[in-house]
Amino acid sequence: MTIPPKSLPSAGGQWVAPRFGRWIPDWLSEALRFLAVGVLNTLLDAGLYFVFSGWVWVLPAQKVFAKSLSYSAGILNSFFWNRAWTFKSRVDPVKALLPFAAANLFALGINVGIMHLALNVIRVDERIAWLLATAATFVWNFTISKFYVFSARPPLPQGE
């Protein structure tokens, strides 16, 4: 039995490295980390929402405000974990924050739009509609985060 080298080039030119005891492409490893961060964001959002809406003395009467705080905490968590762990980005966080926020606003539109189409046009079950909207948003967020938000971009050309 031969031991494979530490990393091998794949047919597409991307490097394949050992992850979780198996050989998988880097993009798949990133996608799995992105998914793990998403699960963490969801748990953080839910946990903070229930704390804010049920136990913080001012917020039980302000459930929408409590949700905006908990969701915002999940978004910030996503920014920091995806930048540092998922994509190991060296992009300046200040420069990445605005594209990240814009990408997430666009993702909200995708999510709500697909939910609307699935429920009201295609007329699928609510759980299926939720899965379709979530899957589409996952693909959008992963793609835009990997190739734009957390990717080293060349500087914009300066006017002469």
Helices and strands as residue ranges (DSSP letters): E 8-9, E 15-19, E 22-25, H 26-54, G 59-61, H 63-81, I 82-86, H 93-116, I 117-121, H 126-144, I 145-149
